[in-house]
Amino acid sequence: MPIAMSESNVLDELPLQRTAETSQYWVWQVNRNCEFSFSSSASKSLLGLSPNEVIGRPYFSLLPNIGPIDFETAFRTAVDNGSSLENLVHKTQHADGTIRILDVSGAPVRRDDGAPDGFFGVSIDITAEASDARGLLDPKTLYTEAPVALCVVNREGRYTRVNGQFARTAGLAPESIIGLPLADLSPEAAQKFESNIQIFDLGGDVAEHELKWRGRFFRMSVEPVRNAEGDIVGGSIALVDVTNYDNTIRGLTNANRRFQLLAERDYLTTLFNRRQFEKIFRMELGSARRERQPVSLLIVDVDQFKRFNDHYGHAAGDRSLREVAKALVSACSRPRDSVCRYGGEEFAIVLPGTNHAGAQVVAERVRQAVFVLDLPHEASDLGRLSVSVGGSTLERVPKIGDLTTYRQTLLMSADAALYKAKQGGRNTVRVAEISPSGA
């Protein structure tokens, strides 16, 4: 279900809310279907719609593309392929019916395996600037008053023209900059400019550069300046301040990682949660089938845990579950062994590439790791906290059949083994072996 900013206390501590809500730009996220899953409050001024009115709606249903189809094609391609967008112009319609022109940039959201899983974007309303560019200002005024830092540098690397925004960014009067070497203000920019002029001389094109200048971040683009004969006599430089944009994307990326962590981990023990267990379990079953390797599953249950909670209280119960979780992790040393909280006082451990004998060894190690914690449990027959472990092993996953069937077989077998361990006096291990036909 889409999450609105006001609906989650967890978001209060994330960089996402702080970054997005302090930005002057509209910050948003869409899923793979181009449906909005997040919107900052700037949508109200830019679109005339609140975040709650944006979330859940498809991008082009909310923001119809007016004019050429190029933007929609580029946008959908970026979402599908996991590529970035930089300063694409999008003509659309405000809720009040007026036409708005947006400058759209963004970066892909990726899953752990690197596959694209959505898109973070930042949109800037440039309607006023676009109107000016259509003729409300003459070319000279447009250059002078443009909100982008612009300058012209000759082949000797000296400034011959600067606009107001460039002078303000440099912290100098425009007339004091003319004639200065580019390197005096920015050695990095001078190096990039010289390299670009050499490429222009060879008939090549250059890409934008990233530039840090006076504590801010810019995108630097260079175009050749030619005389009447067509000779290159210098270059025109445009510097677009992307400091806020970069910080926003960085904050959104960090927040996305935090969202993924919250979606995958149990809040109490920080182990993988039930949802992630299902994902890992199915993935390892598929891997075992392809590699013709065994796979084992352990279900671990804290003995007489209800009595523990009744005797010591739920706060103590939570602390004990955290200690048990640490013990289980310490008993499973291989990188692909996955320890998950299955629910309540139950834990599940997926052991890829582990046969029946190996599963018994790990199960016993798990039992001992908890028992040696020596956590008092006066309501238990043993006087201290213990676990019972039930396990099952599938020596070969059949090449045919639905993996869901084998998942159920392993779970039911492990659960039955756990029941036998409980019946056997608790603090006990039982591991079954399964050999279905067709393996």
N, C-alpha and C positions, 0 to 999 in steps of 0.2 A: 504494500500500500504506500503511495507517495507520502512523504513526510513534509509537513509545513513547518516553518521555523518555530511557530508558536506551540507546536504540539509535542515537543520533545525536550525534556530537561537536559538530556545528554548533550544536545547541541550547544547548550550554554557554555560548555567548557571546550568546544572545538574551535580550531582556527577558522573554520568555514563561516560561522556566524559573524565573528568579529571582523574578518577581512571583508566579506561580502557587504555587510551592512554599513561599514564605514567608507566603502568605495562610492565614488560619484557615478560610477558606471553600473549598468544592469548586468548582474552576474547570474548565470543560469546553468542548468544541467539537463540533458536529455538522455533517454535510454536508447537502446539499439533501434527501437521503433520510432525514434525522433519525438517521443512524448516527454514533456517536461516532468522531471522528478524533483527539481529544486528551482526556486526563483528568489532573488533578493527583493527587498522592498522597493528598489528603484523601478520595478515594473509599473508601479502606480503612476509615476510621472511620465515614463517613457511610452507606456502602452495604454494607460488609463485603466489598468486592471491590477488588482491586489495579487500577491503571491498565491493565495488559495484559489483565485480564479484562473491562474495560469497552470498550476500543477495538475498533471494528468491529461492535459490537452495536447494534441499533436502540433508540432511547430508550425507547419504551413496551414493548419486550420486556424490557428491563432494569428499568425503573421503571414497572410497571403503574399506571395511574391508578385509584385506589380511590374510588368515590363519583361525584359528578356529572361529566359529560363536558366541562364548561366549560373546564377547564384544557387538556385535550388539543386541543380545538378552537382555543383561543387560541394554544397553542404552535405547532401546525402552520400556522396562519394567519400567525404572525410569521415562521416560517422561509420560507414560500412567498412572502410579500409583502415581506420585508426590513424588517419593523418591529421596534420594541423591545418588551421586556417589563419591567415594573417591579413587583416585590413581589407576584407571583401566588402563591397558596398551592396546593401540590400534595401530596395525600395519597397515599402509596405504601407499599411493603413492603421492609423490610431483608432481607438474605440470610438472617438468622436467623429470619425469619418475623414479627418485630415490625413494628408500623405506625409509619411515620415521616411527619412533616409538614414539608415543605420550603418555604422562601420563595425563589422563583426570579426572577431578573432577568437581562437580557442584551441584547445588541446584535447587529445583523446583520453578517455578513461580505459584502463586495461585491467583484465583479470590477472591472477597470479601467473597464469601460463602465457601471458603476453597478448592474448586475443583481445580485440577491441570490445568494450562493454558499455559504450555510451560516449558522451562528449560534454566537456566543460566549456562554457563560452562566456565572453564578455562583449557587450554591445554598447556602442556609443552613438548618441543622437547627433548626426552631423547635418541635419536638415538646413540649418542656418548657413553653414559654411558652403553647402552645395548650392544654395540659392545665390550666394555671393559669386560663386564660380560661374554661374550662368549669365553674368553680365551686370550685376548690381554694382560691381566695382571694376574700375579699369585695371588693366594688367599691372601697371606700376604700383597702384594702391594695393592690389591683391597681393603682390610680392611683399610689399613693405609690411602690411598688416596681417599676413597669414599667421595662423596660430602655430605653425610649424617653423622650427629654426632652419633658415635657409642662408646659404652663402655661395659665392663663386670664388674659386681659387685658380690662379694661373698655373702654367706649367712649371714655374719656378717655386710653386708651393706657397704663394703669398695671396692673402685675401684681397680681392678687388671689389667685392660687394657683399654686404650683409643686410639682413632685414632686422626689424625690431625685436622679434622673438629670439633670434640668434644673439643679439647684443644683450638682451635681458638674461639669457641663459649663461652667457660668458661673464656677466657682471661688469660690462664695460660700455662706454658710449660707442655708438656705431662708428663715428669718425676716427676714434682711437684704434679701431681694429684694422681698418683699411691699411694695407701695406705690410702688416705683421706676417711673419712666417706662420703657416698652419701649425708647425711643430711647437711654436711658443705656447699655444693654448692647449694642444693635445698631441703629444708625440705619437700616440697610438693611431689617431685619425690621420696624421701625416703619413705614417707608414702604409696604412690601408689605401690612402689616396694615390700615393706614388705607384703602388702595385696595380691599382685600377687603371691609371693612365697608360701603363705599359701594356695592359691587356687590350685597352681601346685601340692603341696604336697597331696591334696585331689583328684588329677586326673582331675581337671577341666581346662577349657580354659578361657582366659581373653580377653577382648576387648581393643582397643586402648584408651588412655587417652588424654585429653587436658591438656596442661601444660604451664604456663606462667613462663618464666625464663629470667632474665636479660633484661626485657623490651620487649621480643619477645614472640610469641605464637608458640607452637610446638605440634605435635602429637607424643605421647610417646607410643611405643610398646615394650613389654617385652616378651622374649622367655626363657624357662628354659635351663640352662647349666648343663649337666650330666657328671659324671665320667664314667670310663670303666664299672663299675658295674650297671650303670643306675640310680644311686642316684643323686638327684638334689643338686648341690654344689653352685649354684648361678644363675644369670640371665644375659642375653644379652639385652641391652637397645639400641633402635634406636630412635633418635629424628629428626623428619622432620620439618623444619622451614616452617610454613604455614602463617606467618604474612602477607605477601603480598596477598596470596590467600584469607585469611579471610577478609582483608580490601577490596579486590576487590569484593567479594561476598556481603559484607555489603554495599558497594557503589552501586552495581547493584540492591540490594534489595530496597534501598532508592530511586534509580532512577526509579525503576519499580512502586513504590508507586506514584511517581511524575507523571509518564506517565499516570497512572490510573486516577489521579486527573485531569490532562489536558484533558483526554478523556471524563470525566463525567461532568465537570463543565464549566459554561459559563465564558469566560475570563473577562467580564465587571462586572457582578454582583456577581460572585462566586456561584450562584444558580446552581442547576442541569440544564444541557443543554437539547436541544430538543431530542437528542439521548437517554440520560438517562431517560428523561420523558417517552419515548415510552417503555423502559424496565420496569420502575416502574409501569406504567399504566397497562401493560399486567400482571405483577406479581400480582398486587392487584386485578385485575379482576379474576384471577385464584384463589386467596385466598378467595375472596368473594363467588365464586361458591362453593368451598369446605366447607366453614364454614357457608354457607347460610346466609350471612350478606349483608347489603346494601353497596353500594359504590357510592360516589358522585364526580363530577368533576366541578371545577370552572375555567372559562376563564376570566382573568382580562385584561382590555385594558385601557391605559392612554388616557384620553380624549383630543382630539385636539392636539395631540403631534407634528404633523407636524408644526402647527402654533408656538408651543413652540420652536422648533428647528430653524425655520425661524426667530423668534423674538430674541432669546437669543444666538443662535449658538449651534453647535453640542457638543462642550465641556461641556456646561451647561446642554445639554440634557443628556449626559452620566452621569453627576453627579446626575441629578434628578432620572434617572433610578436606580442608586445605592441606593438612599434614599428610593425609592418606594420598591425595593427588600427587604430592611431591615424591612420596615413597614409590608410587607406581611408575612415575617417570624415571626415577633412578634405577628401577629394576628392568627397564626396557632400554637397552643401550644402543641398539642399531638405529641409524638415521631414519629409516622408513617405518619403524614401529610407531604406531599412532595410538596415544592414550586419550580417551574421550570421556566426558561425563555423559552417561547414558540417561540419567534421570534420578533425582532423589539421592539415595545412597548407593546407586549402581554406577559402575564404570564399564566401559567397553574398550578392549585393546585389540587392534588389528595387527596381525603379524604376517606380513608378506614373505614368501619364500621360506616358510617355517613348517616343517613336517610335524607329525604327531609327537615324536620324541622331543623335538625342540620346544613344542608348545607346552609339554609337561614340565620341562626345565624352567621355562619362563614363568609359568603359573606358580610353581613352587617358590621361585625367587620373589614373585609378587607377594605371596602369602607371608613369607618370612620378613620381607621389607616392612610390612605393616606391623607385624607382631613385635619386631624388635624396637619399634617406636616406644613401646611400653607406656601407651596412653591409658590411664586408669579408666576402668569401666566396671564400677562396683555392681551394676545391675546385670552384668554378664556372668555366665557360668565360669568363664575363664579369668575374670577379674581385671582384664585389660582388653583394649580394643583389638579386634581381629577381623579378618575377611575370609569369606569362602569364595572359591574360584571354580567356575565351570567353563570348559572349553570344548572346541570342536575343530577338527582338521579335515580339509578337503585336499586329498593328495593330488588330484588332478581335476581341473574345472573342465567339464565336457565341452567340446567344440560346438555342439549344437544345443539349442535351448536358450530360454530367456535367462539372463543373469539374475533377474528378480527371483526366480525359482531357487537358485543356488544360495542366494542371500537368505531366503526364508529357511532353507534347509540348515545352513550353518547356525543361524540364530536360534532356531527351535532346538537343535541338537545341543548347543551351548547352554541354553536355558534349562534343558532337561538334565544336563550334567551338573549345573549349579544346584538344582533341586536335590540331586543325589548327594552332593557335597554337604548341603544343609542337613539332610537326613542323617548323614554320617557323623554328625556331631559338631559341625561348624569348624572354622579354622582348618579347612580341608580343601583338597584339590581333586577334581575329576575332569578328565579330558577324553572326549569321544573321537573316534575316527570314522570318517564317512568315505565310502568308495562307490559313488553312483555309477550306473552303467553309462557307456558312451564316452568315458574319459579318454 
